[in-house]
C-alpha cells in the first residue's frame, strides 16, 4: 500500500528530519514544503502496521510535531 505523510517539524530540525526520512527504506519520494506542513514523504508499505511503525519512529525523534497521513485508494494512480 502507498501513503503520503505530511510532516510538521520543529523548524530548527528540518534538515535532521529530512535526513531521517530519506534514510527509511519504505520512502521513495520526499519534498520540502512551504506552508503549514514542512515535509511530504511518499511511502510504500506492506500493511497498516508497518505504516504505524514509521509514524512512531518519526514522532519518537522529538523533532516531528505532527504527521498527517493520506492512504492511497486501491486501483488509483
Secondary structure, DSSP 8 states (H G I E B T S, - for coil): -EEEEEEEE-GGGHHHHHHHHHT-TTEEEEEE-SSS--EEEEEE-SSHHHHHHHHHHHHTTSSEEEEEEEE--TT--
